[in-house]
């Protein structure tokens, strides 16, 4: 009898396997802290929704936005300027920045453009230019970061209201170094922003005592922190070792692994900055903007973009199935349209593997596949709009909404040091080893006898990462201290 192969094809249609690990109800700010007139924003809210619903006038306010020439940074800049804020666009490519600024001004002045609400503060072309300054910043160079900070001290006598750490690179396929010898994703996404925030913190808190609206540090992290190695303490141990040996940053390099580390570090840094500066009344938060197609994906193929998800927790889904053996009602737990569709497709992948394992000796072939994102009868429950946008869960205006909200939401409604997603506080969406481990972390007092931090704090992930990052930057020859005189001597003004 001739041998033949039986080929079993399990078709995986979903472009994004939405295994939503967030099955518990979302965490929110305690109701008694919310003032009357609480705003109802969610995953679908846009920058326009926020600007139209929150009464605000940002005249006299100053923001620094990194990565301001594309995607989230561009939309953030536009929204803040719309409300009258002066924005310093921190850009790596000056010529691109000039064009982007011109485009934003044109959009704000175009009364026929129905896609943008009419500006709250009407300005002339020249006024817009004065309120949208282009300053060069290369986050892969600590010297560039220092030059930028010193320029801010030299040219801006007032406080900094919003420091929005938005720029980044994603999933660089091979191991690369910054100018200072750090792995690029950690160096640009995290260390560059860490150094910038450290140098500008006193500007953020300047004059904070007694004011009604404290300065804010807003760090754009990502749900991709899930891709950091587990436990995250191992990554921090690597950073501690890299203080004396930068080559350790190459250990186990992976495009998504290192991107995940950089995003996890942003979350931990934000908490530690909040803890250290709580007494000076600034607000520090981190957030996930959503899965959005932008310049950040320059290293990704269309195939990777179409199938990548930042929600990975097949173990929880499998446990639900195990429980449903005796109680089918468990299948209702946390039901979501795309969540459950994603679960079904993920289960097909797992089933195919197990069938192959069990039947390998009988020489059959079992595979699963993704056919592409195709319009067919399968989408009977979807509108054309959903079909067009589902590969990415948000458009640019929706993705920018959370960071804009963190800049303008009344301070009583913000959980300081918190992690936000879909315009709401969502500590539940953090990986377990990144959740805050110390009760009353932000109010932890120093030892009353030695005036030193308690061991609980010194051993925390947040504190360890802060110290290691500081030592790495100092080891590269850069200081955290400089005077106004130093800034003045550093160079002449070169405002564009």
C-alpha positions, 0 to 999 in steps of 0.5 A: 500500500502506498504511503500518503500524507493527510494534510490538515489545514487549520485556517487562522483568519484573524489578523490580530489574536486578541487574547485579552489578559484583562478579564477583570473589571478595569481599575478606575480612580476611586469615585470619591476623588472625582469632581462633579462632571466626570468625563466619560472617555474610552478606547474610541475617544479621539483628541477632538472628543477631548478638546470639545468636552473639556473646557480648557485654555492653555495660553501661557502653558509650555510643552515639550513633545519628543518625536513631534514630526509624525504619528502621535507626536504630531497629533499631540502637538496639533491638539495642544497648539489648538488650545493655545499652548506653546509647544517645543517640537523636539525633532531629530530631522530639522527639514522634516520638522519644518514641513510638518509645522507648515502642514499643522499650521495649514490645517489649523487655519483651514476653516473648510477642514471639517476633520479638525475642530476650529481652534479655541485660540485663533492665531495668525500664521506668524503666531502659530510659528512662534508657538511651535518651536523646532528644536533638534533632539537626538535621543540616541546621543546623551550630548544632544539630550544635554544640549537640548535641556541646557537650551531650555534652561537658557531660553525659557525663564518660566516653568515647563508645564508638560514634558511628553516623552513620546518618541521611540523606535520599535523592533529593530531587527538586529543589535545596534548601538547609540552614539554612547554605546547603549543598545539602541531601543533601550538607549533611545526609548528609555535612557535618552528620555530618562536623562531628558526628564532628569535634566528638566524635572526642576523646570517641571516643578518650578513654581509648583508650590501653591499652584492649581495645575502642577507640571506633568511628565507623560511617558508613552509606554506600550502594552508591548511591555509584555514582551520584556523577559520574565521576570523583569527583575532579570532585565534590571540585573542586566542593566546593573551589570551594564554599568560596568560592561555595556556588552551585557546589553547584547545578551539575548537580544531580540527585536520585540524583547528589547522593545518590550524592555524599553517600554517596561523601563518607562513604566518603572521610571515614571513611578520612581520619578513620581515617588521622588517628586511627590512632595513637589506636587508634579504628576507623572504617568505612563500609558499605552496609546493603542496599536497604531500604524505610524512611523514607529513601525519602520522596521516592520514588514506588512506581514508582521504589522498585520499579525502582531498583538500586544495582548498575550496570555494564552494561559488564562484562556486555557484555564477558562476552558479547563474550568468550563469542563464542569461549568460552561458559564465560565465561557462568558467571563470577560466576553468580547467580540474580538477577544473571543474570536482571537481565543478561538483562533489561538486555540486552533493553533494550539490544537494543530500543534498537539494533533501533530505531536500525537500523530507524528508517528503516523506521518500526517502533516498538521499546520495552521495558517493566516490567509490574510485580511480579506473581506468576505462573508466572515465579516457579516457582523462588521461595519465597513469602518471596522473592517477598514481599521481592525488591523490596528485597533486605533487611528491616530486621533484615538491613539493620541487621546490618552496622552492628551487627556493626561495633559489636560485632565483635572489633577484630582482625576489623575492617579499619580504614577499610574498606568493608563490605557484607553483613556482610563487607569488600567493597572490591571493591564500590566504584566504581574511582575510589573505591578506595584509591589509596595503598599503606599509606595509613593508615601514611603518615608525615609528612615528617621534616624539615618535619613536614608531610603528603607531597604524595601524601597532600595530593593524595589524594581523602580529604585534599582532601575533608577540607580543603574540608569543614573550610573550608566549615564554618568559612566558615559561621561555625563552629569545630572548637574549644571547651572544656569551660567553653564547653560548660557555659556553652552552656545548661542540661540538657534531658534528656527 
